[in-house]
Each structure stands twice: as C-alpha cells, then as structure tokens.
Amino acid sequence: MMLGEDIRVFDWFIIHFTENPGMAFGLSWGGEIGKYVLTGFRVVASVLIFIWLSRLVNDKVVQGAQLAVSLIFAGAVGNLIDSLFYGIVFDHSYHQVASFFPEGGGYGSFMLGNVVDMFYFPLIDTVLPEWFPIKGGERFVFFRPVFNLADAAISVGAGLLIIYQKHVFKDH
C-alpha cells in the first residue's frame, strides 16, 4: 500500500496505511536525536518488561496477570522492531508502494524507522449540529486514532493489568 491508502472493510473499520515517526498519536520531539532517545527508551522498557514477566512466571503469579504483562511485552517489542529496522528494509512509500530491501537502501538508518499503523475505526463519523457548544457544525469522528496490533496488545494488556493488579502488585 502507498502511504495514506485505505481499504474499507466496513464503514466502521478501515485499513489505513500510515507511518508514525514518533510515539503515541504521532507525537515526536527532538528530531533525529529525539528519535534515538525514543528508540533507546523502547529498548530499555522492553528489557525491563521481560525481566518483570520472567519474575511473574517464576513466582507462579496467576496466569491472567502473566497474560497482561505478556501482551504489553509483545506490543513493546513489536513497535521496537519497527523502530529499529523498518527504515532500513523499506524505502519511502510516498506516492509509491515501498520496496523491500531497495537497492539504494531504506529511507532511514538503524533506530530511525517509523512504526507502521493501519487500523482505523471511525465508529461515529458525523457533523455536529449547529447548536452544539464550541464545535457545532464541525465534523466529528469518534475513535480517530490509527493504531497497529502492537498498540492493541499494549492496550489490552494494560486493561488486564488493572483487573489483575492485586496479583501483580501484591506485597511480598
């Protein structure tokens, strides 16, 4: 797919190809140095989450809690892999389908890759009535973020972590 291209599965479910150069919601800072810092943070966070998960398994913590942290770990590693390598193995996808291992190299170097996001769920897409305060007459889309499977795993894992918090964070 080319950057910005859509495949409409249902009215409320669209595969929308986008590349996220930063973190959640496309936020980025510090240019190239900021990208190195962000990717470095992802590496450290992934290692720490793996250590945490190993301890939960060794302590035989309830499986729901292990699943929660496993999902968070899997999502973190998925986004980390994109950050580390995506810019190396693909060239740009502006007005073209990106090439896998292009002759001239990818669009970026190690640790400077974008994270690919593709799931878009505009559950409500409407124009607000004119009488509506502040945003009246403007287009309103409920659930505007575009995300990927790794983001979904992190979100579901965080939700499960809230449910199993007493098992994960109990006093020893």
Phi, psi and omega per residue, in radians:
M1 nan 2.647 3.038
M2 -1.554 2.692 3.126
L3 -0.940 2.236 3.131
G4 1.532 -0.103 -3.126
E5 -1.277 2.538 -3.118
D6 -2.076 2.563 2.895
I7 -2.173 1.985 -3.094
R8 -1.479 1.921 3.108
V9 -1.437 -0.894 3.018
F10 -2.406 3.022 3.078
D11 -1.056 -0.539 -3.065
W12 -1.782 0.043 -3.140
F13 -2.410 2.012 -3.084
I14 -2.227 2.322 2.949
I15 -1.499 1.972 -3.067
H16 -2.161 1.968 -3.085
F17 -1.411 2.073 3.056
T18 -2.497 2.725 3.082
E19 -2.013 2.237 -3.114
N20 -1.761 1.963 -3.104
P21 -1.372 -0.195 -3.051
G22 -2.145 -2.248 -3.101
M23 -1.989 -2.668 -3.078
A24 -0.900 2.414 3.101
F25 1.060 0.401 3.092
G26 1.307 0.194 3.131
L27 -1.194 2.379 3.066
S28 -2.562 2.823 -3.130
W29 -2.750 2.684 2.999
G30 1.334 0.195 3.113
G31 1.024 -2.410 -3.087
E32 -1.164 -0.685 3.123
I33 -1.130 -0.722 3.085
G34 -1.064 -0.654 3.111
K35 -1.138 -0.722 3.073
Y36 -1.088 -0.738 3.126
V37 -1.103 -0.791 3.138
L38 -1.077 -0.788 3.141
T39 -1.174 -0.677 3.061
G40 -1.064 -0.735 3.073
F41 -1.050 -0.729 3.122
R42 -1.081 -0.665 3.107
V43 -1.113 -0.891 -3.121
V44 -1.071 -0.788 -3.141
A45 -1.067 -0.732 3.140
S46 -1.103 -0.726 3.116
V47 -1.122 -0.796 -3.135
L48 -1.125 -0.687 3.111
I49 -1.153 -0.660 3.094
F50 -1.102 -0.760 3.099
I51 -1.067 -0.771 3.114
W52 -1.050 -0.815 3.133
L53 -1.077 -0.734 3.124
S54 -1.050 -0.721 3.123
R55 -1.159 -0.679 3.104
L56 -1.105 -0.697 3.121
V57 -1.175 -0.807 3.137
N58 -1.092 -0.617 3.128
D59 -1.439 0.005 3.138
K60 0.949 0.754 3.076
V61 -1.162 2.626 -3.092
V62 -0.819 2.475 -3.011
Q63 -1.080 -0.541 3.100
G64 -1.068 -0.674 3.103
A65 -1.213 -0.692 3.088
Q66 -1.108 -0.694 3.103
L67 -1.093 -0.737 3.138
A68 -1.011 -0.882 -3.104
V69 -1.237 -0.569 3.077
S70 -1.092 -0.728 3.115
L71 -1.137 -0.732 3.104
I72 -1.097 -0.761 3.117
F73 -1.085 -0.818 -3.125
A74 -1.071 -0.744 3.115
G75 -1.132 -0.728 3.129
A76 -1.099 -0.755 -3.140
V77 -1.199 -0.666 3.100
G78 -1.043 -0.829 3.106
N79 -1.188 -0.584 3.107
L80 -1.126 -0.744 3.134
I81 -1.038 -0.782 3.070
D82 -1.034 -0.812 -3.111
S83 -1.061 -0.701 -3.084
L84 -1.300 -0.747 -2.886
F85 -2.087 -0.339 -2.999
Y86 -1.033 -0.676 3.138
G87 -1.213 -0.355 3.126
I88 -1.456 -0.731 -2.986
V89 -1.580 -0.205 3.122
F90 -2.230 2.564 2.966
D91 -1.584 -3.097 -3.053
H92 -1.149 2.772 -3.139
S93 -2.110 0.454 3.053
Y94 -1.332 2.028 3.112
H95 1.036 0.365 3.076
Q96 -2.762 2.790 3.000
V97 -1.420 2.266 -3.098
A98 -1.083 2.523 3.100
S99 -1.635 2.459 3.102
F100 -1.491 2.187 -3.049
F101 0.839 1.104 -3.135
P102 -1.145 2.697 -3.096
E103 -0.966 -0.808 -3.100
G104 -1.427 0.057 -3.103
G105 1.630 2.983 -3.114
G106 -1.347 -3.021 -3.097
Y107 -1.431 -0.233 -3.086
G108 -2.536 3.123 3.134
S109 -1.897 -3.121 3.136
F110 -0.921 2.306 3.125
M111 1.366 0.023 -3.111
L112 -1.994 0.315 -3.129
G113 -1.320 2.695 3.027
N114 -1.518 2.724 3.043
V115 -1.649 2.288 -3.126
V116 -1.460 2.235 3.040
D117 -2.029 2.548 -3.053
M118 -2.588 -0.275 -3.090
F119 -1.648 2.209 -3.114
Y120 -2.323 2.136 -3.094
F121 -2.114 1.356 3.090
P122 -1.339 1.400 -3.040
L123 -1.101 -0.641 3.059
I124 -2.223 2.140 3.125
D125 -2.326 1.787 -3.010
T126 -2.596 3.036 3.001
V127 -1.853 2.221 -3.129
L128 -1.217 2.526 3.115
P129 -1.068 2.642 -3.107
E130 -0.994 -0.594 -3.083
W131 -1.307 -0.179 -3.094
F132 -1.169 2.297 -3.087
P133 -1.030 2.501 3.022
I134 1.129 -1.010 -3.024
K135 -1.793 0.264 -3.112
G136 -0.975 2.359 3.133
G137 1.474 -0.088 -3.128
E138 -1.695 2.741 3.096
R139 -1.214 2.397 3.135
F140 -2.211 2.205 3.067
V141 -2.126 2.122 3.056
F142 -1.633 2.201 -3.040
F143 1.257 1.282 -3.116
R144 -1.435 -0.490 -3.052
P145 -1.058 2.497 2.998
V146 -1.789 2.304 -3.036
F147 -2.440 3.094 3.125
N148 -2.162 3.134 -3.109
L149 -1.100 -0.635 3.114
A150 -1.104 -0.745 3.097
D151 -1.084 -0.719 3.120
A152 -1.106 -0.732 3.118
A153 -1.074 -0.749 3.118
I154 -1.104 -0.750 -3.128
S155 -1.150 -0.796 3.116
V156 -1.127 -0.734 3.104
G157 -1.067 -0.729 3.110
A158 -1.118 -0.703 3.081
G159 -1.090 -0.777 3.091
L160 -1.130 -0.606 3.120
L161 -1.095 -0.644 3.079
I162 -1.118 -0.740 3.137
I163 -1.131 -0.726 -3.061
Y164 -1.740 0.334 -3.053
Q165 -1.012 -0.607 -3.118
K166 -1.167 -0.502 3.109
H167 -1.404 -0.601 -3.062
V168 -1.427 -0.729 -3.015
F169 -1.861 0.442 -3.130
K170 -1.218 2.676 3.115
D171 -1.266 2.462 3.136
H172 -1.810 nan nan
